[in-house]
Amino acid sequence: MPGDSRFWSVLATFGRIPLGPRFRPGSIPVLDNGGHRAAIESVARKLSRAQDA
């Protein structure tokens, strides 16, 4: 149950895990099922084509 103090204690513990070295500098880790990545890559392709024209 989310109102439980143990739940929040465990969640706060995960926030202290040093995961920074696992990611590129300046990146922000997110949970993504692929939809956001596909949208970002689509926009990046369109921008690349516009710059090439």
Biopython code that builds the backbone (N, CA, C, O; Angstrom):
import numpy as np
from Bio.PDB.StructureBuilder import StructureBuilder

atoms = [
    (1, "MET", "N", (0.848, -1.182, 0.000)),
    (1, "MET", "CA", (0.000, 0.000, 0.000)),
    (1, "MET", "C", (0.892, 1.243, 0.000)),
    (1, "MET", "O", (1.786, 1.348, 0.840)),
    (2, "PRO", "N", (0.673, 2.178, -0.915)),
    (2, "PRO", "CA", (1.547, 3.349, -1.017)),
    (2, "PRO", "C", (1.592, 4.229, 0.227)),
    (2, "PRO", "O", (2.554, 4.981, 0.388)),
    (3, "GLY", "N", (0.627, 4.175, 1.089)),
    (3, "GLY", "CA", (0.644, 4.980, 2.296)),
    (3, "GLY", "C", (1.538, 4.407, 3.387)),
    (3, "GLY", "O", (1.772, 5.058, 4.405)),
    (4, "ASP", "N", (2.032, 3.209, 3.184)),
    (4, "ASP", "CA", (2.848, 2.525, 4.165)),
    (4, "ASP", "C", (4.232, 3.174, 4.256)),
    (4, "ASP", "O", (4.837, 3.481, 3.228)),
    (5, "SER", "N", (4.734, 3.384, 5.465)),
    (5, "SER", "CA", (6.037, 4.032, 5.641)),
    (5, "SER", "C", (7.173, 3.159, 5.121)),
    (5, "SER", "O", (8.192, 3.683, 4.672)),
    (6, "ARG", "N", (7.017, 1.839, 5.174)),
    (6, "ARG", "CA", (8.069, 0.956, 4.640)),
    (6, "ARG", "C", (8.199, 1.128, 3.126)),
    (6, "ARG", "O", (9.309, 1.135, 2.594)),
    (7, "PHE", "N", (7.092, 1.265, 2.449)),
    (7, "PHE", "CA", (7.108, 1.498, 0.999)),
    (7, "PHE", "C", (7.936, 2.728, 0.668)),
    (7, "PHE", "O", (8.799, 2.678, -0.208)),
    (8, "TRP", "N", (7.681, 3.832, 1.360)),
    (8, "TRP", "CA", (8.402, 5.077, 1.084)),
    (8, "TRP", "C", (9.865, 4.976, 1.503)),
    (8, "TRP", "O", (10.733, 5.587, 0.880)),
    (9, "SER", "N", (10.138, 4.216, 2.542)),
    (9, "SER", "CA", (11.517, 4.013, 2.969)),
    (9, "SER", "C", (12.314, 3.265, 1.896)),
    (9, "SER", "O", (13.442, 3.642, 1.576)),
    (10, "VAL", "N", (11.726, 2.217, 1.351)),
    (10, "VAL", "CA", (12.388, 1.457, 0.283)),
    (10, "VAL", "C", (12.551, 2.324, -0.956)),
    (10, "VAL", "O", (13.604, 2.300, -1.594)),
    (11, "LEU", "N", (11.535, 3.080, -1.300)),
    (11, "LEU", "CA", (11.600, 3.958, -2.469)),
    (11, "LEU", "C", (12.709, 5.000, -2.300)),
    (11, "LEU", "O", (13.445, 5.278, -3.247)),
    (12, "ALA", "N", (12.831, 5.569, -1.115)),
    (12, "ALA", "CA", (13.885, 6.555, -0.844)),
    (12, "ALA", "C", (15.268, 5.914, -0.922)),
    (12, "ALA", "O", (16.227, 6.564, -1.339)),
    (13, "THR", "N", (15.380, 4.657, -0.529)),
    (13, "THR", "CA", (16.654, 3.943, -0.607)),
    (13, "THR", "C", (17.092, 3.788, -2.063)),
    (13, "THR", "O", (18.274, 3.937, -2.371)),
    (14, "PHE", "N", (16.156, 3.492, -2.956)),
    (14, "PHE", "CA", (16.492, 3.370, -4.372)),
    (14, "PHE", "C", (16.998, 4.698, -4.928)),
    (14, "PHE", "O", (17.813, 4.713, -5.850)),
    (15, "GLY", "N", (16.527, 5.793, -4.384)),
    (15, "GLY", "CA", (16.983, 7.100, -4.833)),
    (15, "GLY", "C", (18.428, 7.390, -4.479)),
    (15, "GLY", "O", (19.025, 8.306, -5.045)),
    (16, "ARG", "N", (19.004, 6.638, -3.561)),
    (16, "ARG", "CA", (20.393, 6.854, -3.140)),
    (16, "ARG", "C", (21.389, 5.923, -3.841)),
    (16, "ARG", "O", (22.591, 6.003, -3.589)),
    (17, "ILE", "N", (20.902, 5.049, -4.708)),
    (17, "ILE", "CA", (21.791, 4.128, -5.417)),
    (17, "ILE", "C", (22.599, 4.926, -6.446)),
    (17, "ILE", "O", (22.016, 5.661, -7.243)),
    (18, "PRO", "N", (23.915, 4.794, -6.443)),
    (18, "PRO", "CA", (24.746, 5.568, -7.378)),
    (18, "PRO", "C", (24.716, 4.984, -8.800)),
    (18, "PRO", "O", (25.562, 4.165, -9.160)),
    (19, "LEU", "N", (23.756, 5.406, -9.579)),
    (19, "LEU", "CA", (23.629, 4.910, -10.945)),
    (19, "LEU", "C", (24.260, 5.856, -11.972)),
    (19, "LEU", "O", (24.324, 5.525, -13.156)),
    (20, "GLY", "N", (24.715, 7.004, -11.539)),
    (20, "GLY", "CA", (25.272, 7.995, -12.450)),
    (20, "GLY", "C", (26.332, 7.476, -13.397)),
    (20, "GLY", "O", (26.272, 7.784, -14.587)),
    (21, "PRO", "N", (27.313, 6.692, -12.925)),
    (21, "PRO", "CA", (28.347, 6.206, -13.841)),
    (21, "PRO", "C", (27.831, 5.291, -14.951)),
    (21, "PRO", "O", (28.540, 5.056, -15.929)),
    (22, "ARG", "N", (26.627, 4.780, -14.818)),
    (22, "ARG", "CA", (26.072, 3.879, -15.835)),
    (22, "ARG", "C", (25.464, 4.631, -17.014)),
    (22, "ARG", "O", (25.130, 4.019, -18.028)),
    (23, "PHE", "N", (25.319, 5.938, -16.897)),
    (23, "PHE", "CA", (24.674, 6.732, -17.942)),
    (23, "PHE", "C", (25.644, 7.763, -18.490)),
    (23, "PHE", "O", (26.605, 8.153, -17.827)),
    (24, "ARG", "N", (25.374, 8.198, -19.720)),
    (24, "ARG", "CA", (26.196, 9.239, -20.327)),
    (24, "ARG", "C", (26.012, 10.553, -19.562)),
    (24, "ARG", "O", (24.932, 10.808, -19.028)),
    (25, "PRO", "N", (27.053, 11.387, -19.504)),
    (25, "PRO", "CA", (26.911, 12.683, -18.835)),
    (25, "PRO", "C", (25.803, 13.505, -19.486)),
    (25, "PRO", "O", (25.722, 13.598, -20.710)),
    (26, "GLY", "N", (24.970, 14.085, -18.670)),
    (26, "GLY", "CA", (23.882, 14.919, -19.172)),
    (26, "GLY", "C", (22.627, 14.146, -19.529)),
    (26, "GLY", "O", (21.623, 14.756, -19.897)),
    (27, "SER", "N", (22.649, 12.817, -19.433)),
    (27, "SER", "CA", (21.461, 12.045, -19.767)),
    (27, "SER", "C", (20.562, 11.919, -18.538)),
    (27, "SER", "O", (21.014, 12.035, -17.399)),
    (28, "ILE", "N", (19.293, 11.681, -18.801)),
    (28, "ILE", "CA", (18.329, 11.510, -17.732)),
    (28, "ILE", "C", (17.677, 10.146, -17.922)),
    (28, "ILE", "O", (17.002, 9.929, -18.928)),
    (29, "PRO", "N", (17.862, 9.217, -16.979)),
    (29, "PRO", "CA", (17.264, 7.896, -17.146)),
    (29, "PRO", "C", (15.743, 7.953, -17.006)),
    (29, "PRO", "O", (15.222, 8.572, -16.078)),
    (30, "VAL", "N", (15.037, 7.303, -17.931)),
    (30, "VAL", "CA", (13.577, 7.231, -17.890)),
    (30, "VAL", "C", (13.141, 5.824, -18.246)),
    (30, "VAL", "O", (13.890, 5.072, -18.870)),
    (31, "LEU", "N", (11.938, 5.471, -17.854)),
    (31, "LEU", "CA", (11.340, 4.213, -18.275)),
    (31, "LEU", "C", (10.577, 4.492, -19.569)),
    (31, "LEU", "O", (9.728, 5.382, -19.621)),
    (32, "ASP", "N", (10.888, 3.726, -20.604)),
    (32, "ASP", "CA", (10.260, 3.953, -21.896)),
    (32, "ASP", "C", (10.002, 2.610, -22.552)),
    (32, "ASP", "O", (10.889, 1.757, -22.597)),
    (33, "ASN", "N", (8.807, 2.419, -23.055)),
    (33, "ASN", "CA", (8.482, 1.163, -23.734)),
    (33, "ASN", "C", (8.803, 1.234, -25.221)),
    (33, "ASN", "O", (8.433, 0.330, -25.971)),
    (34, "GLY", "N", (9.482, 2.285, -25.663)),
    (34, "GLY", "CA", (9.879, 2.418, -27.052)),
    (34, "GLY", "C", (9.151, 3.526, -27.787)),
    (34, "GLY", "O", (9.630, 3.993, -28.820)),
    (35, "GLY", "N", (8.025, 3.951, -27.292)),
    (35, "GLY", "CA", (7.239, 4.981, -27.976)),
    (35, "GLY", "C", (7.926, 6.334, -28.017)),
    (35, "GLY", "O", (7.919, 7.006, -29.049)),
    (36, "HIS", "N", (8.518, 6.738, -26.902)),
    (36, "HIS", "CA", (9.197, 8.035, -26.863)),
    (36, "HIS", "C", (10.440, 8.012, -27.735)),
    (36, "HIS", "O", (10.707, 8.973, -28.456)),
    (37, "ARG", "N", (11.201, 6.932, -27.678)),
    (37, "ARG", "CA", (12.420, 6.827, -28.482)),
    (37, "ARG", "C", (12.077, 6.914, -29.972)),
    (37, "ARG", "O", (12.764, 7.599, -30.729)),
    (38, "ALA", "N", (11.022, 6.224, -30.386)),
    (38, "ALA", "CA", (10.610, 6.249, -31.788)),
    (38, "ALA", "C", (10.222, 7.662, -32.210)),
    (38, "ALA", "O", (10.575, 8.099, -33.305)),
    (39, "ALA", "N", (9.502, 8.376, -31.355)),
    (39, "ALA", "CA", (9.095, 9.738, -31.676)),
    (39, "ALA", "C", (10.301, 10.672, -31.774)),
    (39, "ALA", "O", (10.374, 11.500, -32.681)),
    (40, "ILE", "N", (11.239, 10.539, -30.848)),
    (40, "ILE", "CA", (12.434, 11.385, -30.868)),
    (40, "ILE", "C", (13.273, 11.095, -32.102)),
    (40, "ILE", "O", (13.772, 12.021, -32.742)),
    (41, "GLU", "N", (13.436, 9.818, -32.443)),
    (41, "GLU", "CA", (14.208, 9.464, -33.630)),
    (41, "GLU", "C", (13.529, 9.949, -34.901)),
    (41, "GLU", "O", (14.204, 10.346, -35.851)),
    (42, "SER", "N", (12.203, 9.922, -34.929)),
    (42, "SER", "CA", (11.455, 10.419, -36.089)),
    (42, "SER", "C", (11.696, 11.914, -36.286)),
    (42, "SER", "O", (11.935, 12.367, -37.405)),
    (43, "VAL", "N", (11.633, 12.668, -35.206)),
    (43, "VAL", "CA", (11.879, 14.117, -35.295)),
    (43, "VAL", "C", (13.327, 14.375, -35.691)),
    (43, "VAL", "O", (13.596, 15.280, -36.482)),
    (44, "ALA", "N", (14.268, 13.590, -35.152)),
    (44, "ALA", "CA", (15.679, 13.764, -35.492)),
    (44, "ALA", "C", (15.898, 13.516, -36.982)),
    (44, "ALA", "O", (16.665, 14.241, -37.616)),
    (45, "ARG", "N", (15.239, 12.504, -37.554)),
    (45, "ARG", "CA", (15.369, 12.232, -39.001)),
    (45, "ARG", "C", (14.819, 13.393, -39.809)),
    (45, "ARG", "O", (15.430, 13.805, -40.794)),
    (46, "LYS", "N", (13.656, 13.932, -39.399)),
    (46, "LYS", "CA", (13.055, 15.059, -40.119)),
    (46, "LYS", "C", (13.964, 16.280, -40.067)),
    (46, "LYS", "O", (14.132, 16.970, -41.072)),
    (47, "LEU", "N", (14.545, 16.550, -38.916)),
    (47, "LEU", "CA", (15.458, 17.682, -38.785)),
    (47, "LEU", "C", (16.699, 17.490, -39.649)),
    (47, "LEU", "O", (17.189, 18.435, -40.268)),
    (48, "SER", "N", (17.200, 16.266, -39.684)),
    (48, "SER", "CA", (18.386, 15.961, -40.485)),
    (48, "SER", "C", (18.089, 16.181, -41.965)),
    (48, "SER", "O", (18.909, 16.755, -42.682)),
    (49, "ARG", "N", (16.922, 15.729, -42.428)),
    (49, "ARG", "CA", (16.533, 15.927, -43.830)),
    (49, "ARG", "C", (16.375, 17.402, -44.149)),
    (49, "ARG", "O", (16.769, 17.848, -45.226)),
    (50, "ALA", "N", (15.805, 18.164, -43.225)),
    (50, "ALA", "CA", (15.604, 19.605, -43.443)),
    (50, "ALA", "C", (16.945, 20.326, -43.535)),
    (50, "ALA", "O", (17.075, 21.277, -44.306)),
    (51, "GLN", "N", (17.928, 19.902, -42.778)),
    (51, "GLN", "CA", (19.252, 20.532, -42.826)),
    (51, "GLN", "C", (19.982, 20.162, -44.104)),
    (51, "GLN", "O", (20.764, 20.962, -44.617)),
    (52, "ASP", "N", (19.743, 18.953, -44.633)),
    (52, "ASP", "CA", (20.391, 18.506, -45.852)),
    (52, "ASP", "C", (19.831, 19.196, -47.081)),
    (52, "ASP", "O", (20.522, 19.324, -48.092)),
    (53, "ALA", "N", (18.575, 19.645, -47.003)),
    (53, "ALA", "CA", (17.926, 20.269, -48.176)),
    (53, "ALA", "C", (18.414, 21.660, -48.447)),
    (53, "ALA", "O", (17.960, 22.299, -49.396)),
]
sb = StructureBuilder()
sb.init_structure("model")
sb.init_model(0)
sb.init_chain("A")
sb.init_seg("    ")
for serial, (resi, resn, name, xyz) in enumerate(atoms, 1):
    if name == "N":
        sb.init_residue(resn, " ", resi, " ")
    sb.init_atom(name, np.array(xyz, "f"), 0.0, 1.0, " ", f" {name:<3s}", serial, name[0])
structure = sb.get_structure()
